[in-house]
């Protein structure tokens, strides 16, 4: 309720501000349409689960001069296949919206298919000199590293979600102040569907070529968080890191908190090739019950780890300017397991791309060796 009042006040103020601007409005519309076939199996000779996803994204912007912007981004997805038929809760999970505003709906839901639509960006942004204010559903990205982002307290995402490059957003009010060209102060408040408040501040500055940030706040009305992060480089190598400590509000004076520490390096080579490595330590990792937990929409900056120590590595290499290959892997010592993921990306024509992605998981779950393979084949047209 608190955030709704702030959004209404902000919209009224923005409307009055718009009347004083140039009457010439500008707009833009872009997006993409993709068709993705997915296959899930434990062993290649056993039964496969086959699914199909047609995904359309629309990104709309309305500009009133250079100071006021309105945005609406919509995800339209058509699901069909075995998972729709086999999982009785599949439609309910798609229909759920974790934000304060319920902007998700199953337009059609039958035994064999589901048409789902979600507004994942809906915001108004006003800029006045060094001050920028944005209200509505938006992405607040405080992460500095590649795979795990314990500083990203508003918009945690799953690395394994291959069909959502835009990442989820929060229903929030965000104030950004730029004291200088190399520093910024951010204040943000967000409410979720349970009316749990996340309120945090972050100060970022640059020193010796490194962007350094410090943050603090309350997460989900449950934890006090303190964190820091950095990104910079030496030569052609980038060095990044994030540290966050989550302490329960009700037990703030004891040592029962959860800490996450991650550092990473990435280095370009041969023009557009890239190597990346990242390690993470967490004193209280979560128990992994199934590989589905890796894809959960309920992940938070506190719940990124399923092993006390995790190690990630990846490499991408352009065979030609239109043909890229890549491979990534993650080691989970506590699970006696790993993830491995080769990929191929081909540009078939202007704005038309083909992708092949294979995700393999292998770990000890409930004292039993468990494997899973997910293969994604996607055609994507951008406009």
Buried (B, 14 or more C-beta within 10 A) or exposed (E): EEBEEBBEEBBEBBEEBBEEBEEEEEEEEEBBBBBBBBBBBEEEEEEBBBBBBBBBBBBBBBBBBEBBBBBBBBBBBBBBBBBBBEEEEBBEEBBEBBBBBEBBBBEEBEEEBBBBBBBBBBBBBBBEEEEBBBBBBBBBBBBBBBBBBBBBBBBBBBBBEBBEEEBBBBBBBBBBBBEEEEBBBBBBBBBBEEEBBBBBBBBBBBEEEBBBBBBBBBBBBBBBBBBBBBBBBEEEEBBBBBBBBBBEEEEEEEEEBBBBBBBBBBBEEEEEBBBBBBBBBBEBBBEBEEBEBBBEEEBBBBBBBBBBBBBBBBBBBBEEEEEBBBBBBBBBEBBEBBBBBBBBBBBEEEEEBBBBBBBBBBBBBEEEEBEBBBBBBBBBBEE
